[in-house]
């Protein structure tokens, strides 16, 4: 069974209220060694995210000798540079994810949106935890024997394979190799697609005869 965000997320989250001061946030970033944290309102709902980059705006816009690109960015961020609280400086809306979302969905969002972590929220937007890139990659720590066992006892029967015993499955470092008779093109396609979606699988190689 594929892991969900709930399975891998961190439940103890460093967050700040929207009225947190610049100095308070800078100190928190230094002490916790994290690069961003969610901003929550009085009802514990996530309303934004403050990162090191957001705080650095205040220093960066004061620099001289900037390029044209930096100057244009300066214009866009000048208002933010005047901010003194989390509510002023945060990036909104926050990119969040449900605890029931599949881990691959979290990976896709992080990749597409170029973020390192996602606040995990319930249907009401309340903060439940946070999932990071490291948490997402943790699913690949699954032992090879567990992966092989799932493919043999769950994937093969579910893929309409009439004689599962005729197939050989090996797994090494998360790479699955399946060999055996190709009973039909559709059956082979179903089997390979199902194997790719098994938690911990890095790649699938077919050696059908």
FITIMAR-40728 format. One record per residue: residue in three letters; x, y, z of N, C-alpha, C in turn. Coordinates in steps of 0.1 Angstrom, whole numbers, padded with zeros to 4 digits, always signed. Example, Ala and Ser with C-alpha at 12.3 -4.5 7.8 and 13.67 -1.06 7.14 Angstrom:
FITIMAR-40728
ALA+0132-0057+0078+0123-0045+0078+0132-0033+0078;SER+0128-0022+0071+0137-0011+0071+0129+0000+0079;
***
This chain:
FITIMAR-40728
UNK+0009-0012+0000+0000+0000+0000+0009+0012+0000;UNK+0006+0022-0009+0014+0034-0010+0012+0043+0002;UNK+0024+0049+0006+0023+0058+0017+0016+0071+0014;UNK+0010+0077+0024+0004+0090+0023+0012+0100+0031;UNK+0009+0113+0029+0017+0123+0036+0016+0121+0051;UNK+0004+0116+0056+0003+0114+0070+0013+0104+0076;UNK+0018+0095+0067+0027+0084+0072+0041+0090+0073;UNK+0045+0100+0066+0059+0105+0066+0060+0119+0072;UNK+0050+0126+0074+0051+0140+0079+0056+0141+0093;UNK+0062+0153+0096+0066+0156+0109+0055+0164+0116;UNK+0051+0159+0128+0040+0165+0135+0043+0176+0144;UNK+0056+0177+0149+0060+0189+0157+0066+0199+0147;UNK+0058+0210+0146+0061+0220+0136+0065+0233+0143;UNK+0075+0240+0138+0079+0253+0142+0071+0263+0134;UNK+0062+0270+0140+0054+0280+0133+0053+0293+0141;UNK+0048+0304+0134+0047+0317+0141+0034+0323+0138;UNK+0030+0332+0147+0017+0339+0145+0020+0350+0135;UNK+0009+0356+0130+0011+0366+0120+0016+0379+0125;UNK+0016+0381+0139+0021+0393+0145+0035+0391+0150;UNK+0042+0380+0147+0056+0378+0151+0065+0388+0145;UNK+0074+0393+0153+0083+0404+0148+0094+0399+0140;UNK+0100+0408+0132+0111+0404+0123+0123+0398+0132;UNK+0126+0405+0143+0137+0400+0151+0134+0386+0157;UNK+0122+0384+0161+0118+0371+0166+0119+0360+0156;UNK+0115+0363+0144+0116+0353+0133+0131+0350+0129;UNK+0139+0361+0128+0153+0359+0125+0160+0350+0135;UNK+0157+0353+0148+0163+0345+0159+0158+0330+0158;UNK+0145+0328+0155+0140+0315+0154+0146+0307+0143;UNK+0148+0313+0131+0155+0307+0120+0169+0302+0124;UNK+0176+0311+0131+0190+0308+0135+0190+0296+0145;UNK+0181+0296+0155+0181+0286+0165+0176+0273+0160;UNK+0166+0272+0152+0160+0260+0148+0167+0254+0136;UNK+0176+0261+0129+0183+0256+0117+0173+0252+0106;UNK+0162+0258+0105+0153+0256+0094+0152+0268+0085;UNK+0148+0266+0073+0148+0278+0063+0135+0284+0061;UNK+0124+0279+0067+0111+0285+0065+0101+0279+0076;UNK+0090+0286+0079+0080+0281+0087+0067+0287+0084;UNK+0056+0279+0087+0042+0284+0084+0039+0295+0093;UNK+0030+0304+0088+0024+0315+0096+0009+0311+0098;UNK+0005+0311+0111-0008+0307+0114-0016+0319+0121;UNK-0029+0319+0119-0037+0329+0125-0042+0324+0139;UNK-0051+0331+0145-0055+0328+0159-0063+0315+0160;UNK-0068+0310+0149-0075+0298+0148-0067+0286+0144;UNK-0053+0288+0143-0044+0278+0140-0045+0274+0125;UNK-0050+0283+0117-0051+0281+0102-0039+0286+0096;UNK-0033+0279+0086-0022+0284+0079-0026+0294+0069;UNK-0019+0306+0070-0023+0317+0061-0011+0322+0052;UNK+0001+0316+0055+0013+0319+0046+0025+0312+0051;UNK+0036+0315+0045+0049+0309+0049+0059+0320+0049;UNK+0068+0320+0059+0079+0330+0059+0092+0322+0058;UNK+0101+0326+0049+0113+0319+0046+0125+0329+0049;UNK+0137+0323+0048+0149+0331+0049+0149+0342+0038;UNK+0144+0338+0026+0144+0347+0015+0135+0359+0017;UNK+0124+0356+0024+0115+0367+0027+0122+0377+0036;UNK+0129+0372+0046+0136+0381+0056+0147+0388+0049;UNK+0154+0382+0040+0166+0388+0034+0162+0400+0025;UNK+0149+0400+0021+0145+0412+0012+0149+0425+0018;UNK+0147+0426+0031+0150+0439+0038+0164+0443+0036;UNK+0174+0434+0037+0188+0437+0034+0191+0439+0020;UNK+0185+0430+0011+0188+0430-0003+0184+0443-0010;UNK+0173+0448-0007+0168+0460-0014+0176+0472-0011;UNK+0184+0472-0001+0192+0483+0003+0206+0483-0004;UNK+0209+0472-0011+0222+0471-0017+0223+0480-0029;UNK+0235+0485-0032+0238+0493-0043+0244+0485-0054;UNK+0245+0491-0066+0251+0485-0078+0244+0473-0082;UNK+0230+0472-0082+0223+0461-0086+0221+0461-0101;UNK+0219+0449-0107+0216+0447-0121+0202+0451-0124;UNK+0199+0451-0138+0185+0455-0142+0175+0445-0136;UNK+0179+0432-0137+0169+0422-0131+0167+0425-0116;UNK+0178+0427-0109+0177+0430-0095+0169+0442-0092;UNK+0171+0452-0101+0164+0465-0099+0148+0463-0101;UNK+0145+0455-0111+0130+0452-0113+0125+0444-0101;UNK+0133+0435-0096+0129+0427-0084+0127+0437-0072;UNK+0137+0446-0071+0136+0456-0061+0123+0464-0060;UNK+0118+0468-0072+0106+0475-0073+0094+0466-0068;UNK+0094+0453-0072+0083+0444-0067+0084+0441-0053;UNK+0096+0441-0047+0097+0437-0033+0099+0449-0023;UNK+0098+0461-0028+0101+0472-0020+0091+0473-0008;UNK+0078+0471-0011+0068+0471-0001+0071+0461+0010;UNK+0075+0449+0006+0078+0438+0015+0089+0442+0024;UNK+0099+0449+0019+0111+0453+0026+0107+0462+0038;UNK+0095+0469+0037+0091+0477+0048+0084+0470+0059;UNK+0082+0457+0057+0075+0449+0067+0083+0446+0079;UNK+0075+0445+0090+0082+0442+0103+0076+0430+0110;UNK+0065+0424+0105+0059+0413+0111+0058+0401+0101;UNK+0054+0389+0106+0053+0378+0097+0042+0380+0087;UNK+0031+0387+0092+0020+0390+0082+0024+0399+0071;UNK+0034+0408+0074+0039+0417+0063+0048+0410+0053;UNK+0056+0401+0059+0067+0395+0051+0064+0382+0044;UNK+0053+0375+0049+0051+0361+0045+0047+0361+0030;UNK+0049+0349+0024+0044+0346+0011+0030+0340+0012;UNK+0021+0345+0005+0007+0340+0006+0001+0339-0008;UNK-0008+0330-0010-0013+0320+0000-0002+0309+0001;UNK-0003+0302+0012+0007+0291+0015+0003+0279+0006;UNK+0014+0272+0001+0012+0260-0007+0011+0249+0003;UNK-0001+0243+0005-0003+0232+0015-0007+0219+0009;UNK-0008+0209+0017-0012+0196+0012-0020+0189+0023;UNK-0029+0180+0019-0037+0172+0028-0029+0160+0033;UNK-0032+0156+0046-0025+0144+0051-0028+0131+0044;UNK-0039+0131+0037-0043+0119+0030-0038+0118+0015;UNK-0031+0129+0011-0025+0129-0003-0014+0119-0004;UNK-0013+0112-0015-0001+0102-0017+0012+0110-0017;UNK+0022+0103-0012+0035+0109-0012+0040+0114-0025;UNK+0038+0106-0036+0042+0111-0049+0036+0125-0053;UNK+0024+0127-0048+0017+0140-0051+0025+0152-0044;UNK+0029+0149-0031+0038+0159-0024+0050+0162-0032;UNK+0057+0151-0037+0069+0152-0044+0067+0161-0057;UNK+0056+0159-0064+0053+0166-0076+0051+0181-0073;UNK+0043+0184-0062+0041+0198-0058+0054+0205-0055;UNK+0062+0198-0047+0075+0204-0043+0083+0207-0056;UNK+0083+0198-0065+0091+0200-0077+0086+0211-0086;UNK+0072+0210-0088+0066+0220-0097+0067+0235-0091;UNK+0065+0236-0078+0065+0249-0071+0078+0253-0065;UNK+0088+0244-0067+0102+0247-0062+0102+0251-0047;UNK+0095+0243-0039+0095+0245-0025+0102+0233-0018;UNK+0107+0235-0006+0114+0224+0001+0106+0217+0011;UNK+0094+0223+0015+0085+0217+0025+0071+0222+0023;UNK+0062+0214+0027+0048+0218+0026+0041+0217+0040;UNK+0034+0227+0044+0025+0225+0056+0014+0215+0053;UNK+0011+0207+0062+0001+0197+0061-0012+0202+0069;UNK-0023+0203+0062-0035+0209+0068-0047+0200+0066;UNK-0057+0202+0075-0069+0194+0073-0079+0202+0065;UNK-0091+0198+0063-0101+0204+0054-0104+0219+0059;UNK-0102+0222+0071-0105+0235+0076-0093+0244+0075;UNK-0081+0239+0071-0069+0247+0069-0061+0247+0082;UNK-0064+0239+0092-0057+0239+0105-0044+0231+0103;UNK-0033+0236+0109-0020+0230+0107-0019+0217+0115;UNK-0015+0206+0108-0013+0193+0114+0001+0188+0115;UNK+0009+0193+0105+0023+0189+0105+0030+0195+0093;UNK+0042+0190+0090+0049+0195+0078+0056+0183+0071;UNK+0057+0184+0058+0064+0173+0051+0075+0180+0043;UNK+0087+0174+0043+0099+0180+0037+0103+0170+0025;UNK+0113+0175+0018+0118+0167+0007+0124+0154+0013;UNK+0131+0155+0024+0137+0143+0031+0126+0133+0035;UNK+0115+0138+0040+0104+0129+0043+0099+0122+0031;UNK+0097+0129+0020+0092+0122+0008+0102+0112+0003;UNK+0115+0114+0004+0125+0105-0001+0126+0093+0008;UNK+0121+0094+0021+0122+0083+0030+0115+0070+0026;UNK+0105+0072+0017+0097+0060+0012+0106+0050+0005;UNK+0118+0055+0000+0127+0046-0008+0136+0038+0001;UNK+0134+0040+0014+0142+0032+0024+0136+0018+0026;UNK+0125+0015+0020+0118+0003+0022+0127-0009+0018;UNK+0128-0020+0026+0136-0031+0023+0132-0038+0010;UNK+0142-0043+0002+0139-0049-0011+0130-0061-0009;UNK+0131-0069+0002+0123-0081+0004+0109-0077+0006;UNK+0106-0066+0012+0092-0062+0014+0086-0058+0001;UNK+0094-0052-0008+0089-0048-0021+0086-0060-0029;UNK+0095-0070-0029+0093-0082-0037+0081-0090-0032;UNK+0079-0090-0019+0068-0098-0013+0054-0091-0017;UNK+0054-0078-0018+0041-0072-0022+0038-0074-0037;UNK+0049-0074-0045+0047-0077-0059+0042-0091-0062;UNK+0048-0100-0055+0045-0115-0056+0030-0118-0052;UNK+0027-0112-0040+0014-0116-0034+0002-0107-0036;UNK+0005-0095-0041-0006-0085-0043-0006-0080-0058;UNK+0005-0077-0063+0005-0071-0077+0003-0081-0087;UNK+0009-0092-0087+0007-0103-0097-0007-0107-0098;UNK-0013-0111-0087-0028-0115-0087-0037-0104-0092;UNK-0034-0092-0088-0043-0081-0092-0041-0077-0107;UNK-0030-0080-0113-0028-0077-0127-0033-0087-0137;UNK-0042-0096-0132-0048-0106-0140-0038-0116-0146;UNK-0028-0119-0139-0018-0129-0143-0024-0142-0139;UNK-0026-0151-0149-0032-0164-0146-0024-0174-0139;UNK-0010-0173-0141-0001-0182-0134+0010-0175-0128;UNK+0008-0169-0116+0018-0161-0110+0031-0168-0107;UNK+0030-0182-0105+0042-0190-0102+0052-0190-0114;UNK+0048-0187-0126+0057-0187-0137+0065-0175-0138;UNK+0063-0165-0130+0070-0153-0130+0081-0153-0119;UNK+0092-0147-0122+0103-0145-0112+0105-0130-0110;UNK+0105-0126-0097+0107-0112-0094+0119-0110-0085;UNK+0128-0102-0089+0140-0098-0081+0140-0083-0078;UNK+0144-0079-0067+0145-0065-0063+0159-0063-0057;UNK+0166-0053-0062+0179-0049-0057+0180-0034-0057;UNK+0182-0028-0045+0183-0014-0043+0170-0007-0049;UNK+0159-0013-0047+0146-0007-0052+0143-0009-0066;UNK+0152-0015-0074+0150-0017-0088+0144-0031-0090;UNK+0132-0032-0096+0125-0044-0097+0127-0050-0111;UNK+0130-0063-0112+0131-0070-0125+0121-0081-0125;UNK+0113-0081-0135+0102-0092-0136+0105-0100-0149;UNK+0106-0113-0148+0108-0121-0159+0097-0132-0159;UNK+0093-0137-0171+0083-0147-0172+0076-0146-0186;UNK+0066-0154-0188+0059-0154-0201+0049-0142-0202;UNK+0050-0135-0213+0041-0124-0216+0028-0129-0221;UNK+0019-0131-0212+0006-0138-0215-0002-0129-0225;UNK-0001-0116-0224-0007-0107-0234+0000-0093-0232;UNK-0001-0085-0242+0005-0072-0241-0002-0064-0230;UNK-0015-0065-0229-0022-0057-0219-0019-0062-0205;UNK-0018-0075-0203-0014-0080-0190+0000-0076-0186;UNK+0009-0076-0195+0023-0071-0192+0023-0057-0189;UNK+0015-0049-0196+0014-0034-0193+0008-0032-0179;UNK-0002-0039-0176-0009-0037-0163+0001-0041-0152;UNK+0008-0052-0154+0018-0057-0144+0029-0047-0141;UNK+0035-0041-0152+0046-0032-0150+0041-0019-0144;UNK+0029-0014-0148+0024-0002-0143+0021-0003-0128;UNK+0015-0014-0124+0012-0017-0110+0025-0018-0102;UNK+0035-0024-0107+0048-0026-0100+0055-0012-0098;UNK+0054-0003-0107+0060+0010-0106+0054+0018-0095;UNK+0041+0015-0091+0034+0023-0081+0036+0016-0067;UNK+0043+0006-0066+0046+0000-0053+0055+0009-0045;UNK+0052+0011-0032+0060+0020-0024+0074+0015-0023;UNK+0084+0024-0026+0098+0021-0025+0105+0017-0038;UNK+0097+0015-0048+0102+0011-0061+0109+0023-0068;UNK+0121+0021-0072+0129+0031-0079+0127+0030-0094;UNK+0127+0018-0099+0125+0015-0114+0121+0001-0116;UNK+0115-0002-0128+0110-0015-0131+0116-0019-0144;UNK+0122-0031-0145+0127-0037-0157+0120-0049-0161;UNK+0115-0051-0173+0108-0063-0177+0117-0072-0185;UNK+0116-0085-0183+0124-0095-0190+0114-0106-0194;UNK+0103-0101-0200+0093-0111-0205+0098-0118-0217;UNK+0094-0131-0217+0098-0140-0229+0086-0139-0239;
***
